[in-house]
Amino acid sequence: MDTNLPVAAQPRVVIVGGGFGGLRLAQELADAPVQVVMVDRNNYHNFQPLLYQVATGALEADSIAYPVRKIFAGQKNFFFRLADVRGVRPADNAIETNLGDIHYDYLVLATGSLTNFFGIESIEKNAMQIKSIPNALNLRSFIFQNFEQALLENDPEKKQALLNIVVVGGGPTGVEISGSLAEMRKRVLPGDYPELDLGKMQIFLVEAGPALLGPMSKKSQQDAEGYLKELGVKVLTNTSIKGLENGRAYYSDTEYIPTENLIWAAGVNGTALPGIPAAAVTRNKRVTVNRWNQVEGEANIFAIGDLANMVTEDAPKGLPMLAPVAQQQADLLAKNIERLLKGEKPEEFNYFDKGVMAIVSRNRAVVDMPNGWHFKGFLGWLSWLFIHLILLVGFRNRIVALVTWAFSYFSSGQALRLIIRPFNKRDVKDSTGKKAAEHAAATLEYNATPSAVQRPATVG
Ligand SMILES: Cc1cc2nc3c(=O)[nH]c(=O)nc-3n(C[C@H](O)[C@H](O)[C@H](O)COP(=O)(O)OP(=O)(O)OC[C@H]3O[C@@H](n4cnc5c(N)ncnc54)[C@H](O)[C@@H]3O)c2cc1C
């Protein structure tokens, strides 16, 4: 019964997801009179803002992940189950998992988001995504496998397709990954692949909207585009990739970019679980919550972070999908759960925006502060490094990241270009462990502007 969890004398708070929101909530409930049960399909917390560095060989996967059990060692009211949550049964106060049912007094859904392919099947089948650590490792292997393949290819178009990289989505992830790939082309590949004519390798950053970094200031948008152009990235705005087949990324019925390497960073969907009342689930699978994160129509079910669609005066279309939103909502929800236990009224959430930033490459980043102040270049880059270093979970991870960054800075290049587990597209599984095609039914139709759902990066 209930996956052998101890029968609790205190109310049980079940948290689904150990990402930014779930982790913070469980930590904030350490001294609350509740039993905390976290359920996640991974036994580690994944620091998503640095996934692109794993994908481009700048950091090891281990340095951006941290074991959940280690984080909570010593927290007496905390229990963890490694399980895939498949649905919610509000009438029974239970969640369904692959291990069996788990009952709750309060349920907090913090399951984050998934890549949104906008219903374009050929892209879902053939593109690479960057939402999880396996995704990032696959991407790293795939790019290097294709360079190896390019050495053997004699057909000029096929060779070009193996060398070209197309990044779709001009939000911070797209900007960061194209900048990092351009650095790799400049500093790493000439030494590793002297037989390849790297002058022919092209990196494209394709954005459906009129500008990169949609939610940032005009200055940041222009500076980031300028930096990318300096690095030789071809920036295509007002352009939508409509399909990817036989090594061709089509941006109209007949026009295409030859590429085997297409990285889809154009948008995300929520991850609403079956059983959540349909009235609360939005078109892009987020879950509508009130100002204390309670799911519409459910007294004891809450959603936080990327999953939660919370409308405020400042965010009439819903708060952005950002780590600080998830963490701040978790902070307040921990206090509100205690208030509810005492029969008090919960407090309303207000997002405190600390600013947004995006890194382009070494010595180049753009930062917008909430007071309208904008800075860039070396100072922006240093701020980005410092903030990401202190936000990384675990002392070891901070040290490893710092040493790895310092080493690549002074040795001029990403060090980690091993193909440890060769990537085969036919085996592709997404972060949920499902084959890509199984997700086709769950993704949105291509009826929204991709850039409308891109996230801005944040300062902290
Ligand atoms: C490449 C990339 C770069 C980013 N960069 C930034 C940045 O610079 N700044 C910023 O503020 N934000 C950034 N973000 C966004 C940020 O990572 C998210 O806003 C944040 O992770 C949301 O936190 P969350 O707790 O809602 O979900 P997540 O952190 O995504 O955690 C969700 C957790 O739920 C688990 N889970 C999901 N479904 C199930 C299930 N059915 N059963 C069991 N477990 C489940 C997952 O395994 C995961 O551990 C970035 C995101 C990506 C992908």
The ligand as a MOL file (V3000), in Angstrom:
LIG
                    3D

  0  0  0     0  0            999 V3000
M  V30 BEGIN CTAB
M  V30 COUNTS 53 58 0 0 0
M  V30 BEGIN ATOM
M  V30 1 C 17.7820 24.5000 -21.9890 0
M  V30 2 C 17.0700 25.3170 -20.9450 0
M  V30 3 C 17.6600 26.4710 -20.4430 0
M  V30 4 C 17.0200 27.2280 -19.4590 0
M  V30 5 N 17.6200 28.3660 -18.9900 0
M  V30 6 C 17.0260 29.0940 -18.0150 0
M  V30 7 C 17.6530 30.2540 -17.4710 0
M  V30 8 O 18.7550 30.6340 -17.8780 0
M  V30 9 N 17.0070 30.9240 -16.4780 0
M  V30 10 C 15.7850 30.5180 -16.0170 0
M  V30 11 O 15.2560 31.1390 -15.1040 0
M  V30 12 N 15.1520 29.4450 -16.5260 0
M  V30 13 C 15.7470 28.7210 -17.5070 0
M  V30 14 N 15.1100 27.6090 -18.0290 0
M  V30 15 C 13.7610 27.3000 -17.5570 0
M  V30 16 C 13.8120 26.6100 -16.2070 0
M  V30 17 O 14.6870 25.5030 -16.2640 0
M  V30 18 C 12.4040 26.1770 -15.8280 0
M  V30 19 O 11.5950 27.3290 -15.7420 0
M  V30 20 C 12.3970 25.4540 -14.4980 0
M  V30 21 O 13.1410 24.2540 -14.5900 0
M  V30 22 C 10.9630 25.1360 -14.0630 0
M  V30 23 O 11.0030 24.4780 -12.8450 0
M  V30 24 P 9.8650 23.4000 -12.5020 0
M  V30 25 O 10.1090 22.9970 -11.0870 0
M  V30 26 O 8.5350 23.9150 -12.8670 0
M  V30 27 O 10.1440 22.1620 -13.4730 0
M  V30 28 P 11.4720 21.3490 -13.7790 0
M  V30 29 O 12.6660 22.0050 -13.2020 0
M  V30 30 O 11.4440 21.0840 -15.2360 0
M  V30 31 O 11.2490 19.9830 -12.9990 0
M  V30 32 C 10.2340 19.0710 -13.3450 0
M  V30 33 C 10.5470 17.7490 -12.6620 0
M  V30 34 O 9.4010 16.9200 -12.7460 0
M  V30 35 C 9.7770 15.5980 -13.1020 0
M  V30 36 N 8.6120 15.0010 -13.7740 0
M  V30 37 C 7.9230 15.5260 -14.8120 0
M  V30 38 N 6.8740 14.7470 -15.1090 0
M  V30 39 C 6.9110 13.7050 -14.2480 0
M  V30 40 C 6.0950 12.5590 -14.0690 0
M  V30 41 N 5.0050 12.3470 -14.8140 0
M  V30 42 N 6.4460 11.6570 -13.1160 0
M  V30 43 C 7.5410 11.8610 -12.3460 0
M  V30 44 N 8.3410 12.9410 -12.4650 0
M  V30 45 C 8.0210 13.8520 -13.3990 0
M  V30 46 C 10.9960 15.7910 -13.9980 0
M  V30 47 O 11.8030 14.6130 -14.0240 0
M  V30 48 C 11.6810 16.9810 -13.3240 0
M  V30 49 O 12.6060 16.5600 -12.3490 0
M  V30 50 C 15.7410 26.8260 -18.9890 0
M  V30 51 C 15.1450 25.6590 -19.4980 0
M  V30 52 C 15.8040 24.9080 -20.4590 0
M  V30 53 C 15.1690 23.6560 -20.9880 0
M  V30 END ATOM
M  V30 BEGIN BOND
M  V30 1 1 1 2
M  V30 2 1 2 3
M  V30 3 2 2 52
M  V30 4 2 3 4
M  V30 5 1 4 5
M  V30 6 1 4 50
M  V30 7 2 5 6
M  V30 8 1 6 7
M  V30 9 1 6 13
M  V30 10 2 7 8
M  V30 11 1 7 9
M  V30 12 1 9 10
M  V30 13 2 10 11
M  V30 14 1 10 12
M  V30 15 2 12 13
M  V30 16 1 13 14
M  V30 17 1 14 15
M  V30 18 1 14 50
M  V30 19 1 15 16
M  V30 20 1 16 17
M  V30 21 1 16 18
M  V30 22 1 18 19
M  V30 23 1 18 20
M  V30 24 1 20 21
M  V30 25 1 20 22
M  V30 26 1 22 23
M  V30 27 1 23 24
M  V30 28 2 24 25
M  V30 29 1 24 26
M  V30 30 1 24 27
M  V30 31 1 27 28
M  V30 32 2 28 29
M  V30 33 1 28 30
M  V30 34 1 28 31
M  V30 35 1 31 32
M  V30 36 1 32 33
M  V30 37 1 33 34
M  V30 38 1 33 48
M  V30 39 1 34 35
M  V30 40 1 35 36
M  V30 41 1 35 46
M  V30 42 1 36 37
M  V30 43 1 36 45
M  V30 44 2 37 38
M  V30 45 1 38 39
M  V30 46 1 39 40
M  V30 47 2 39 45
M  V30 48 1 40 41
M  V30 49 2 40 42
M  V30 50 1 42 43
M  V30 51 2 43 44
M  V30 52 1 44 45
M  V30 53 1 46 47
M  V30 54 1 46 48
M  V30 55 1 48 49
M  V30 56 2 50 51
M  V30 57 1 51 52
M  V30 58 1 52 53
M  V30 END BOND
M  V30 END CTAB
M  END
